[in-house]
Amino acid sequence: MASSKPVETQMPRWQLALLVGTPLVLGVGAVYLWNRSRSEGSGSGDREPGSGERSSGERKTPEGSASPEARGQEQDTMSPLDRAQAAKNKGNKYFKAGKYENAIQCYTEAIALCPTEQKTDLSTFYQNRAAAYEQQMKWAEVVQDCSQAVDMNPRYIKALFRRAKALEKLESRRECLEDVTAVCILEAFQNQQSMLLADKVLKQLGKEKAKDKYKNREPMMPSPQFIKSYFSSFTDDIISQPLQKGEKKDEDKDKEGETAEVTESSGYLKAKQFMEEENYDKIISECSKEVELGGRFTAEALLLRATFFLLIGNATSAQPDLDRVIDMPDASVKLKANALIKRGSMYMQQQQPMLSTQDFNMAADIDTRNPDVYHHRGQLKILLDQVDEAVGDFDECIILRPDSALAQAQKCFALYRQAYTGNNSSQVQTAMDGFEDVIRRFPKCAEGYALYAQALTDQQQFGKADEMYDKCIELEPDNATTYVHKGLLQLQWKQDLDLGLDLISKAIEIDTKCDFAYETMGTIEVQRGNLDRAIDMFNKAINLAKSEMEMAHLYSLCDAAYAQTEVAKKYGLKPPTL
């Protein structure tokens, strides 16, 4: 199992648990404690006609309705405020009739007539005029009027949200995020409309930043534990198998002395030696020497180089190598199938499921008895929510390799998620029994215990889940992600924040490149109200991200935390904390 977030075909337990059957946390949802408590006093004091208390309704109409007293008064006997209210009420009638220019004139008159000390009323007039400008798609004017309203009434939800929408139209996403963050906190995260806008903007910001950062990032080799775990997910992979000293092509085996010569001149063989020594940083350069010289291990060197490009998150460099192996007439079927598996997994990570499926199907066509093809295609099917097909692939893998504990465990987890999400209690129990059988038959398979722990946590059998994580740690003491999951379990089970944080800190101590640990720590620090530390943790995770998509998600979390710091400074608003 990998000690950090997986790349390509690797799917450690935590990724499987997050991506299968459990909703992915929305950007804003990962940062805020949604639905934890309600804030008070969030309105402006002047409700829209017919708006009621609906939390998800559109905010399109202006505020205020005509006062019976005001309607009965003569203009010359009315106070300035009454005259302003009358102008506003007239504007509301024009607004409802779709005569927005007339409505704007009336609201402008109301603003001019209103005494400056009547800030609540004046803020309403500005907000109403902004609503009319919104209908005309005059976004700059909307922002200007809403800003006037918010200056006079800093917790004016309608003005904040209307300004947020206009700022989004103007592509001022950071300012938009700050406004919609304030709205979410004031509404106690009860309004779906504002939460969806927050999530949308966070994703846009994340994608923009990740696109630039990922392109210019310094590639980073994952931890040795992660790399070994990645290769352990393949059982029929030539390049990950130890190369015996003196190994040669069949036709060369009778030529004495050639082994030493090949060993000295072959960059690929040197790269394989560096793999055995866990000297991973030198592998790409040695493979490049083999490719440049056109050596006899060119196909193998291309595939090994591509694999390490993928491991450091450089898919742009990996793809040409994979393409070349797949198209080489003299490359072995095993090499081509392995290249197709890795390219297919790369496509899935890039959210191109059709291309991914094509590659896996092609791999199955050319190498029908390769268990790796079915194992990794099964994982793809799980991500595509095609559980029945995934189980069929896992079954095929198990037939070809009955001792594949990983396939057995992942099949059980696929069946469990299908039963759990379908609320089928009898099938859930069948799947849980299947886990018991897997850990009985494969007591040294840490993945079996880990996936079982995920299922037990779903079933709120926390004590037994904790025991399963202890088994994982016993088998793989250097697997940082197990400590993260065990820490999260303590938070859910015992609400033991100190123990949970200690375990996650232990994960970082074990593997300083465990981005999952930094991300989790950052999320917890947000919920504790330690926003500066949260931002620091998210930035560390960003620097370790292995794909642009993963980096975009992390930027979303970081931006959400930063927006909260700005909202706290401007409006004194903070979401509830742990």
N, C-alpha and C positions, 0 to 999 in steps of 0.2 A: 504494500500500500504506500501511497505517496505521502510525504510529510507536509505537503503544501497543496495548493489547488492544482488539479490535474491538468495535463495538456493532452491533446489529441485523443488517443484511444483509451488512455487510463481513466478509470472511473472509481476512485476510492469511495469508501462508504459515505463520507459526508456529502460529496457531490451527488451521489445517487439519491440520498435522503432528501436533499434540497430540491432536486430537479424532478423527482418522480412522485407525483401524487400530493406533494406539499406545495402550495402556491408560492411562487417566487415573491419575495418581499418587494413591494413597490419602493421606489427610491425614497419617497417621503416617509413611507411606513417603517422603513428600517431605522430611521433616525428618531422619529417621534414615538411617544407612547400613545398611540391612538386609543381613543375611547377610554382613557384612564380616568379622567375627571372632567368636569365642566367648568369653564370660566364664567365669571359674572360680569354684568354690566357692559355687554359688548355692543349694544345697539346705539342708535343716535337719538332715540327718544321720539322720533316721528315716523310712524309706520306707513308703508305703502298701502293704498286702498286694496283690500282683498288679499293682502300678502299672507296674513295669518302667521303660523309658526313653521311653515314648511321649510325644512332645512336644505332641500336640494332644488328649490325652485329657481327659475331664472330671475335675475335682478335687472329687469328691463325698464320698468315703469318708474316715473318720478315719484317723489315722496309727497305726502300731505294731501288732504282733501279739503274741500271748501267748508268753511265754518258757517253754520246757520246764522250765528250772530253777525259775522262779517258780511254775509250776503244781504242782510237787512239794513245795513248802515249806509248812509250817504257818504260819498267820497270826501266831501268837504269837512265832515265831522270826525273822520277816522284818524287815528294816530298813525305816525310813520310806519310802525310795525304792522298795524292792521292793513294799511295800504300795500305794504310789501307782500303780506300774506294773500291779499286779494289778487295781486299781480301773479303771484305764484300759482294760485288756484286757476286763474285764467290760462296760464301756461300749461297746467296739467290737462286742461280740456283740449287744448290744441295738440298736446303730445299724444293723447289717446286717439285723436282723430288723424294722427299721422302728419300733422302740419308742424314739422319740427322747426322750421325757420321762425314761424310765428311764436312757437313755444320758447325758443331761445330769446326772442325779443322781450317776452314777458318775464322770463327769469332774470334777464339783464336788468330790467326795470325793478324787479324785486330786490336785486342786489344793491342797486343804487339807492333805493328807498330805505332799506333796512338800517337801523342804527348800528354802528360798529360794535357796540358792547353786547349786542344780541348774537353772540357767536354761534350758539346752537342753531338758531334759525338761519343765520347767514350761511353756515356750512351746508345746510339743507338746500338752500337756493343754488349754491355752487354745484352741489352734487346733482341736482335736477338738471341744471344746464349741461353738465357733463353727460348725463344720460341722453339728452337730445343730440349733442355732438356725436355721441357714440352711434346713434342711428344714421348719422351722415358720414360715419367712418372718418371723422376728423380726429385722428388719434392724438395728435399733439395738443389740441384744445382740450380733449378729455383729460389728459395728464395734467395740464395746467389747472383746470378747474377742480379736479379731485385733490390736487396738492393744496389748493386754497382751503378746501373743505377739511382735509386732514390736519392742516396747520391749526385750524380752530377747534377741531375735535379729533385728537390723535387716535382714538379707538373707534372711529367711524367705519364700521365693517363694509358698508355698501360703497363708500368712496374708495377705501383701500382695494376692494376687489375690482371695482371698475377701473381703477388706475392700473392694477396688475394686468388686466386683460388688454388695456391699451398699450402698456409697455411691452407686452408680448408681441403685439402687432408691429410695434416699432423695433422689434428684435433687441430690446434692452432687457435681456433675460435675467441678469443678475439683480437689477432693480425690481423686476417683476417678481422674482423669487422672494425677495425680502418682503414685499407687500403681501403676497399670497401666504407666506409663512406666518405673518402677523394675523391674517384672517383665519388660518387654520387653528392657531392657538386661541384666538378670541371665540371661535365657534366650537371649541373643545373637540375639534376633529369630527364633527357631526355632519358636515355638509359635503356630500360627495362631489359636488361641482368644484369647489375650491381645492379639495384634495386631488382631484384628477388634474387640475391645472398645475398644481405644485409638482406632481409626478411627471407630467409632460415636460415642464420646463427643466426639471432636474435631469431628465434623460437627454434633452437637447443640449444642455450645458455639458453634461458628461461626454456625449459623443463628440462635441466640438473640441473639447480639451484633449480627449484621448486621441483623436485623429492626429493632432499636431504632436503631442507628447510621445505617442507610441512610435511614430515615424522617426523621431529623432532620439529615441531612448538608447541608452547603452545596454546592449544585451547582457544578461546575467545568467550564469550557469546555476541551475537549481542545486539543492543540497545533494550529497551522495546518496542519502537514504531515499530521496525522491526518485533519483535516476534509477537506482536498483529496483525500486518498486515498479517503476514504469516498465522496465524490461521484463520484470517477472510476470507481467500480464500477457506475455507472449510465450507460447510453448513450442511453436513451429517456425522460429525465426532464426535464420542462419547467422545474421550479424550479431545477435545477442548471445550466441552460444560460444563457449571458450574455444579458441582455435588451438588445436594441439600443435606443439612444437614440431616443426618438420613437415606439417601438412602440405601436400602438393596435389596438383591434378593427377588423375590416374596415370596418364601417359608419361608423367615425369617421375613417378615413384621409383623407376629402376635406374635413374641417373644419380649416381653418388655425387655428393658434394653440392648439388643444386640447392638444397634446403638452406644452407648458410647464405648462399648468394641471394636467394629470394628474400630471406629474412632481413638481410642488410639493405636491399634495394626497394622493398615494398613499403610504401607509406601506409597502405591498408593494414599490413601485418603489425606495423609499429602502433598504429591506432588501436588495434585489438589488444596489444600488450598494455597500452596505456589504460584501456578499459579495465583490464584485470587488476591494474594497480590503482584504480580509481583516480587516475590523473586525467580527468575529463577535459580540462581546458586545452589540451594539446591535440585532441582527436580531430577536430575540424581541419586544422592545418595539415595534419598528416594525410588525411583523406584527400585533401586538395592536391597534395604532391602526387598521389597515385593517379588521380584524374588527369592532371596536367601532363603526366608522362604517358598516359594511355596504357597503364599497366594491365596485367591480366586480371587483376581484381577491381577493374574500373567500376563495374556494376555494383559490387559490394561496397566499394568506397563511396559511390554516389548515394546509396541507400543509407549508409551509416552517417554520412555527412548531413543528409536531409533530416535524419532522425534527431541529430543534435541541434540542427537549426530549429526544429520544432520545439525541442526542449528549452531552448533559450528564448522562444517566442518570436522567431524570425521566419514566419511562414512565407514571406516574399522570396527569401533565398531558398527555402526548402522546396517550393513547388517545382521550379525548373529541374531540380535533381530527381524528384519523384516522377515527373513527366518523362524524363529521359530513360529512367529504368523501365517504366511501363512500356515504352515504345521500342526498347532495345531488342532486336531479333534474337541475339544470342544470350540474353539474360534468362536465368532459370525461372521456371514457373513459381517456385517458392519466393524468389526475390520479387517477382512482379506482383504476386498476391499480397506480400507484405507491404509493398509500396502502395498498392491500391487501398489497403486497410488504413494506412497512415494518411493518404491523401483524402480518403473519404471522411476520416475523423476531423481532418483540418477543415474540410468544407462544412461539416456540421458546426464546428466552432465558429465559423464565419457566417452561420445562419443561412446556409445554402443546402437545405435538406434534399432537394431533388438530385443535385450533383453528388451528394454524399451517398444517397441510396444507389445511384448508378454505379459508383465505384465498388461498393460492397457487393452488389449483385454480380458485377464483372469478376470480382475476386472469387466468388463462389462458383462461377461458371468455369473458370480456368483451373481452379484447385479445389475440387469438390470434397476432398477429404482432409482439408486443413481446418483443425478445430479453432484456430485463431479467428478465421473469417466469421464463423457462426457466433463465437463468443462476443466479438466486438460489434457485429451487426445486431446482436441481441441488445446490446447497450444502446445502440442507435434507435432501435425500435421502441425501447422504453422512453427515450427522450421524445419520440414522436407520438407517445401515448398509444402505441400499437402493441399492447401487452401480450395478446394471444400470439402474435407473430414472434415477439421477443422470446416467449417461453418455448416456442417451436425451435428457435435458433439455439437457445441454451440446451434443449434436449439433444439436438444434433451434435453440439459440442461435447456433451457428456457421453453420447454413444461412441464418438471417435476417441475420446479421452476420458474414460470413466474416473480417473483419479484427479480430474480438474475440480478441486474444492471450490475455487473461485466461481466457476460457472454454476455449480450446485447452489452456492449461497446466493448468488444474484438471481437465479431462477426463483428461489424461495421469496426473495424480497419483491420481485416483480409480482408474484402471485399474491403476496401480502398487500401490496399497495392497491392492486386491483380490487381485492376483497374489502379493504379498509375504506377506500373512496366510494365503493358501491354499497357500503353499509351492510355487508353480508357477514353476519357474525359466525356462521358455521364455517364459511370459507376462511375467515380470519383465523379461526382456531386450527383449521387444517394447515394453514401456512405456518402458524406458530409451532405446530407439531413437526413440520418440515424442518424448521430451524433447529429444533432439538435433535433431529436425526442427523443434520449436517454436522453440528458440533460434536456429536457422538462419534460419527464415522471419520471426521477430520479434525481431531482435537488440536492440531497445530495450525489451523487456518484462522489467522487473526481476523480476516475479512468476515468469516462466518459469525464470529462473536460480535463484531462491530455492527453488521447489518441487523442481527438479532436484537442488539441493544437499541437500535433506532425503532424497531417495531415495538419492543417492550415499553419504550418511552411513550410512543403513541397510545399504548394501552394503559398508561399511567402505572405500570409495574416498575416503579423507579428503583426499588431496591435490587431487583434482579438485573435491571439494565446496568446499574452501577457495577454489579458483579461481572457482567460481560465486558465492560470497559476495563476492569481490572485484569481480566484474562488477556485482553488485547495488549495491555501494557506489559504484562508478564512475557508475552510472546515477542513483542516488538517494543522494547523500552525506548527506542529512539524515534518512535512515530509521534510527531508533535500533534497531529490532528486528533489523535485519541485523547490527549490531555485537554484539548479545546472542547471536545464533545463532553467529556466527563465534567469539565467546569460548567458548561451550559446546563448539564443535568442537575448540578448542585443548585443552580439558580432556580430552576423550574421545580425541583423536588423539595428542597429545604429552604429556599429563599436565602441561602447562605452566600451572600455576596463576597465576603472575604475569601472563602474557600474556592469559589468559582474563579475569582481573579487570580488567586495563587496558582491554580492549575493552568490557567491560560498563560500566566507569566512563565511557568515551567515549560510550556510548549515553546515559547520564544527563546528561552534559555537553551533548550535542546536544539532548536533549528531557527537560527536568526533570519532565515529566508522564508519562514512560514507566513505567507501573506494572509492566510485564513485566520491565523492567531491575531495578527495586527488588526484586521478588519473587525473581528469579533470584539476585541478589546476596545476599539474605537466606538463601536455601537453601544457597548455597555457604558463607556464614559459619557457619551451623549445623554444616556438615560439617567446618569448620575448628576448631570449638569456640569461636568468637567469638559467644557467645549474645546478649550485650547488643547488639552491633552488628547481629546478625541480627534481633532484635526491632525495632530502630529502622528497619531496611529494610522489614520487613513492615508496620509502622505507616504508613510513607510510601506504600506500595502501597495500603493500606486506604483512605487518604484520597483516592486517585485512582480507586478502583474504580467502574466504570460500570454495575454491576448488583448487586442484592442477592445473587445467587448467587455472583458473583465475589468480593464482599466476604466472604461466609461462608467460602469456600475460603481466603482470605488470613488470616482470623481463626483458622482451624484451624492454619495453619502457625505463626502467632504464638503461639498457645496451646501448641502442642507444644514450641516453643523455650523458652517460659517454664517449662513443666513440667520440662524438663531442668535449668534453673537451680535449681529448687527441689529436685529429686532430688539434684543434685550437692551442695547445701548440707546436706541431711538425711542422706544415706547415702554421700556421697563417690563416687557412681556417675556415670560419664560414658561415652557411647558412643564407639567409635573415631572418630578424626578423620583428615582428609586429611593 
